[in-house]
Structure formats: structure tokens, C-alpha cells
Amino acid sequence: YYMIEMYSGRLTGGSRRYRKDFSQIAGALHATGGDTVYLDSTREVDTTIAVMGQVNAGKSSLINALMKDEVAETSMLPETREVQRIKYPVPGSNKTVVLLDTPGYSEAGVTKRQQNEIKTASESADILLLVMAANNSARDPDVQVVRELQQHYESRQHLRSPPIIAVLTHIDRLRPLREWSPPYDWRKPDSAKEKSIAAAVDYLRELFGDSIAGYA
């Protein structure tokens, strides 16, 4: 949570307060020998994640996997027509994860309305997930979304752009197709499938550059 707050720039309580809170948490963990149960007793924390991507990129499947079957509430995000707000209470704690499911766009491009809804969702988010099918080479719409988000925040210096994490889906459709024995360590590829995943990530790195904070 604190890392997300730092990268998003939304230190709403002030950096001094966050340093104090983090110091208390670190001290308590040290005193309890690393028992993370202490973290569940901290103040209520909501983390908001906006999910965007092309139609059929696997966005809905990712959200279903993250939410499992414990969705607490579904509603429309204010000021949008299609952005769905999904709340997930973290079991055994007072924390909540809020997912903003933005409208999927097509390979033909992103409409102005879709882009505006994505921008609105991003302003409410601590982090953005850009979902992309690993076997789809049509990246122009994704590049367009990221570029327009950058321009949006460059023209609004009072806002901080949340970091964008690229999530690759459909890796089972990368060569060799018959190989499927996850999990795969694509950061240190050894098998043919891992090398295919690593190559897909390398291509995206060349395409997006520093605009993507990380890959998953």
C-alpha cells in the first residue's frame, strides 16, 4: 500500500505521517519476529486498481481470478457510462481492494468516449493494469491509450499518473503450443515456452519504453 502511495504521489496524509506509520509497522514486525498478522490490525486501507485493455484480451478473466467469487458490490463509476466499480473485502482484515473495470476497446482503435472513461478511472486509481493478449500483435490501440494517458497527465501537473503494469494473458497460445506446465520463470527463461514469453515482454518493452512500470 505504501509503495503504491509513493509511486502514485498521493501521500494524502503527508510524507512525515507515512514515514511514521511505516516505521511503526516495521518496528512491530521486527518485535514479533516477522509476524504479518499485525498488518491486519492497521487502519482501514482501500487500494483502487483500474483495469484496461482490448476486447477479448482477457480483462474479464483477470478480474474474475482476482476477485474469486467474493465480490461485495458492483456499481457504475460516477461520471462514466460503462466503468464498473467492484469492491473486494480482503478476508481477515479491514482492507478493501476496489477494481475499476473500464470498457474494452477494439483493434480498430479507442473511441473518444472510451478514452475519456479510462482517463476518469485512472484519476481514481492507485495503479493501472493494461491487459494484453500475448499472442495478439495488434498493439496500436494499446499504444494509443498509454500515449493519451501520458498527455492527459502532462497537461494536468496537479495530478500524478498512477504506474501502469502490463499483464500478459493467453500465454498458453505462445509456442510451443502443446507445452503447458506453469508457473513459468520468463525473467530467467530456460524452456521454449519461457523464452517465448520473454520475447513477448521484450517486444512490449521496446514498444512502450519507460511508460510501463512493470510486467506480469
Residue pairs with C-beta under 8 A, 6 or more apart in sequence:
1 45
1 47
1 95
2 18
2 21
2 22
4 47
4 126
4 127
4 163
5 11
5 12
5 18
5 126
6 18
7 127
7 162
7 163
7 213
8 126
8 127
8 160
8 162
8 163
9 160
10 126
10 160
11 18
13 21
21 42
25 38
25 39
25 42
28 38
29 35
29 36
29 38
29 39
32 38
39 93
40 92
40 93
40 94
40 95
43 94
44 94
44 95
44 96
45 94
45 95
45 96
46 95
46 96
46 97
46 98
47 95
47 96
47 97
47 98
47 126
47 127
48 97
48 98
48 99
48 100
48 124
48 125
48 126
48 127
49 97
49 98
49 99
49 100
49 125
49 126
49 127
49 128
49 129
50 99
50 100
50 102
50 118
50 121
50 122
50 124
50 125
50 127
50 128
50 129
50 162
51 59
51 62
51 63
51 99
51 100
51 101
51 102
51 128
51 129
51 131
52 59
52 102
52 118
52 121
52 128
52 129
52 130
52 131
52 145
53 59
53 104
53 105
53 129
53 130
53 131
53 132
53 142
54 104
54 105
54 106
54 107
54 131
54 132
54 133
54 136
54 138
54 141
54 142
55 104
55 105
55 106
56 104
56 133
57 104
57 131
57 132
57 133
57 136
57 169
58 131
58 133
58 169
58 170
59 101
59 104
59 131
60 101
61 169
62 129
62 131
62 167
62 169
63 86
63 99
63 101
66 88
66 97
66 99
67 86
67 88
67 99
70 88
70 89
70 91
71 86
71 87
71 88
72 87
72 88
72 89
72 96
73 85
73 86
73 87
74 84
74 85
74 86
75 84
75 85
76 82
76 83
76 84
76 85
77 83
77 84
77 85
77 100
77 117
77 120
77 121
77 124
79 120
80 117
80 120
80 121
81 113
81 117
82 102
82 103
82 117
83 100
83 101
83 102
83 103
83 117
83 120
83 121
84 100
84 101
85 98
85 99
85 100
85 101
86 98
86 99
86 100
86 101
87 96
87 97
87 98
88 96
88 97
88 98
88 99
89 95
89 96
90 96
90 97
100 121
100 124
100 125
102 114
102 117
102 118
102 121
103 114
103 117
103 118
105 111
105 114
105 141
105 145
106 141
107 136
107 138
107 140
107 141
108 141
109 140
109 141
109 144
110 118
110 141
110 144
110 145
110 148
115 144
115 145
115 148
118 145
118 149
119 148
119 149
119 152
122 128
122 149
122 152
122 161
122 162
123 159
125 162
126 162
127 162
127 163
127 164
127 165
128 149
128 162
128 163
128 164
128 165
129 164
129 165
129 167
130 142
130 145
130 146
130 164
130 165
130 166
130 167
130 212
131 167
131 169
132 139
132 142
132 166
132 167
132 168
132 169
132 204
133 168
133 169
133 170
133 173
134 168
134 169
134 170
134 171
134 173
134 174
134 197
134 200
135 170
135 173
135 174
136 170
139 204
139 207
143 207
143 208
146 164
146 208
146 211
146 212
147 211
149 161
149 164
150 161
150 211
152 161
153 159
153 160
153 161
163 213
163 214
164 211
164 212
164 213
165 212
165 213
165 214
165 215
165 216
166 204
166 208
166 212
166 214
166 215
166 216
167 215
167 216
168 197
168 200
168 201
168 204
168 215
168 216
171 184
171 193
171 196
171 197
171 200
172 180
174 193
174 196
174 197
174 200
175 192
175 193
175 196
176 192
176 193
176 196
179 191
179 192
179 193
180 193
184 191
184 193
184 194
184 197
185 194
186 194
186 197
186 198
186 201
187 198
188 194
189 195
189 197
189 198
201 215
204 212
204 215
205 212
205 215
